[in-house]
Amino acid sequence: MNGRDWLCQQTAGYSELEADELNAITEFTLLWSFFEAQVLDRNANARMIIDTAQRWYMAGILKDSFLDTRTYFCCRYYREGMFTDHFNHLNLRQSDYPGLIKKLLQGECKEEWETAAAVLIIIYRFRNNLFHGEKWAYDLRGQRNNFEQANKALIVAMELQKRVLAAR
């Protein structure tokens, strides 16, 4: 029996997931793993993400690289002057720089590195919530757009990292 068949038998809702939802989640796990290895030196944490975003900023290569993902996150987590219920489900910890995340969502980031860092920290929370079981509270339903946006941003991040390394 393969893993997907087993999950269908064991978890409510898993068998109801569409192929694109499963693909987005599967791609996310692989892209995150590669991102963490290539960009964060196998040591993912919010501080490393901020340092990386600042390095890209100093290299002058950000230029609204995460604009689409930022827009998506702002719509999902902050509406009509208030944080949405989805925001609480990010499960931000103090070490995740929640002030920076709130600043992004409220449209107050002034520096490109802040936007890049906040977007990637939200994606880091997706990673933690998926790998530590929080996303199973929803049987993974309704997560496709989150993971598709995260996947796009991770690819952008890895392309930025390639540019920094090529310039050395």
C-alpha positions as CSV (number, residue, x, y, z in Angstrom):
1,M,0.0,0.0,0.0
2,N,1.4,3.4,-0.9
3,G,1.3,6.5,1.4
4,R,-1.6,8.2,-0.4
5,D,-3.8,5.1,-0.2
6,W,-3.0,4.7,3.5
7,L,-3.8,8.4,4.2
8,C,-7.1,8.0,2.4
9,Q,-8.0,5.2,4.7
10,Q,-6.8,6.9,7.9
11,T,-7.7,10.6,7.7
12,A,-11.1,12.2,7.2
13,G,-11.2,14.5,4.1
14,Y,-7.9,13.4,2.5
15,S,-9.6,11.4,-0.2
16,E,-11.7,14.4,-1.0
17,L,-8.7,16.6,-1.9
18,E,-8.5,17.5,-5.6
19,A,-5.4,16.6,-7.5
20,D,-4.2,20.2,-7.7
21,E,-4.5,20.5,-3.9
22,L,-2.3,17.5,-3.4
23,N,0.1,18.6,-6.1
24,A,0.5,22.0,-4.5
25,I,1.2,20.5,-1.1
26,T,3.6,17.9,-2.5
27,E,5.5,20.6,-4.5
28,F,5.6,22.8,-1.4
29,T,7.3,20.1,0.7
30,L,10.0,19.6,-2.0
31,L,10.5,23.3,-2.8
32,W,10.7,24.2,0.9
33,S,13.2,21.4,1.5
34,F,15.4,22.6,-1.4
35,F,15.0,26.3,-0.3
36,E,16.0,25.5,3.2
37,A,19.1,23.6,2.0
38,Q,20.1,26.1,-0.7
39,V,19.2,29.4,0.8
40,L,19.0,29.0,4.6
41,D,22.0,26.6,5.0
42,R,19.7,23.9,6.4
43,N,18.8,26.1,9.3
44,A,15.4,27.7,8.8
45,N,14.3,30.3,11.3
46,A,12.9,33.8,11.0
47,R,16.3,35.5,11.8
48,M,18.0,33.6,8.9
49,I,15.2,34.7,6.6
50,I,15.6,38.3,7.6
51,D,19.3,38.2,7.1
52,T,18.9,36.6,3.7
53,A,16.3,39.2,2.6
54,Q,18.7,42.0,3.7
55,R,21.5,40.4,1.7
56,W,19.3,40.4,-1.4
57,Y,18.4,44.0,-0.7
58,M,22.0,45.0,-0.3
59,A,22.7,43.3,-3.7
60,G,20.0,45.4,-5.2
61,I,18.1,42.5,-6.7
62,L,14.7,42.5,-4.9
63,K,12.7,45.0,-7.0
64,D,9.1,44.0,-6.0
65,S,10.0,40.3,-6.4
66,F,7.3,39.2,-3.9
67,L,4.6,41.6,-4.9
68,D,2.0,39.0,-6.0
69,T,2.5,36.9,-2.9
70,R,2.4,40.0,-0.7
71,T,-0.9,41.0,-2.3
72,Y,-2.4,37.6,-1.7
73,F,-1.3,37.5,1.9
74,C,-2.6,41.0,2.6
75,C,-6.1,40.0,1.2
76,R,-6.1,36.7,3.1
77,Y,-4.9,38.0,6.5
78,Y,-6.0,41.6,6.8
79,R,-9.4,43.0,5.6
80,E,-11.2,46.2,6.4
81,G,-8.7,47.3,8.9
82,M,-8.7,44.1,10.9
83,F,-6.7,40.9,11.0
84,T,-8.8,37.9,9.7
85,D,-9.3,34.6,11.5
86,H,-6.8,33.1,9.1
87,F,-4.2,35.4,10.6
88,N,-4.5,33.6,14.0
89,H,-4.0,30.3,12.3
90,L,-0.5,31.3,11.3
91,N,0.4,30.5,14.9
92,L,3.1,33.2,14.9
93,R,5.6,33.0,17.8
94,Q,7.6,35.9,19.2
95,S,10.7,34.6,17.3
96,D,8.7,34.9,14.0
97,Y,8.8,38.7,14.2
98,P,5.0,39.2,14.4
99,G,5.4,43.0,14.3
100,L,7.1,42.7,10.9
101,I,4.3,40.4,9.7
102,K,1.6,42.8,10.9
103,K,3.5,45.7,9.3
104,L,3.5,43.9,5.9
105,L,-0.2,43.1,6.1
106,Q,-1.1,46.6,7.0
107,G,0.8,47.9,4.1
108,E,3.5,49.6,6.2
109,C,6.7,48.0,5.0
110,K,8.9,50.7,3.6
111,E,11.9,48.6,2.6
112,E,11.9,45.8,0.0
113,W,13.8,43.5,2.4
114,E,11.0,43.8,4.9
115,T,8.5,42.7,2.4
116,A,10.6,39.8,1.2
117,A,11.4,38.7,4.8
118,A,7.7,39.0,6.0
119,V,6.4,37.0,3.0
120,L,9.0,34.2,3.6
121,I,8.3,34.1,7.3
122,I,4.6,33.6,6.6
123,I,5.7,30.7,4.3
124,Y,7.9,29.5,7.0
125,R,4.8,29.3,9.2
126,F,3.0,27.3,6.5
127,R,6.0,24.9,6.7
128,N,5.8,24.6,10.5
129,N,2.0,24.3,10.5
130,L,2.2,21.6,7.8
131,F,5.1,19.6,9.2
132,H,4.0,19.9,12.8
133,G,0.4,18.9,12.1
134,E,-1.6,22.1,12.4
135,K,-2.8,22.0,8.8
136,W,-4.4,18.6,9.5
137,A,-7.0,20.3,11.6
138,Y,-8.6,21.3,8.3
139,D,-7.9,17.9,6.7
140,L,-5.7,20.1,4.4
141,R,-8.8,21.5,2.7
142,G,-8.7,25.1,1.5
143,Q,-4.9,25.3,1.4
144,R,-4.3,25.0,-2.3
145,N,-4.0,28.8,-2.9
146,N,-1.7,29.2,0.1
147,F,0.6,26.5,-1.1
148,E,0.5,27.7,-4.8
149,Q,1.5,31.2,-3.7
150,A,4.2,29.8,-1.4
151,N,5.6,27.7,-4.2
152,K,5.8,30.7,-6.5
153,A,7.6,32.8,-3.8
154,L,10.0,30.0,-3.0
155,I,11.0,29.7,-6.7
156,V,11.5,33.5,-6.8
157,A,13.6,33.3,-3.6
158,M,15.8,30.6,-5.0
159,E,16.3,32.5,-8.3
160,L,17.3,35.6,-6.2
161,Q,19.8,33.4,-4.3
162,K,21.3,32.1,-7.6
163,R,21.8,35.7,-8.7
164,V,23.6,36.6,-5.5
165,L,25.9,33.5,-5.7
166,A,26.6,34.2,-9.4
167,A,27.7,37.7,-8.6
168,R,30.4,36.5,-6.1
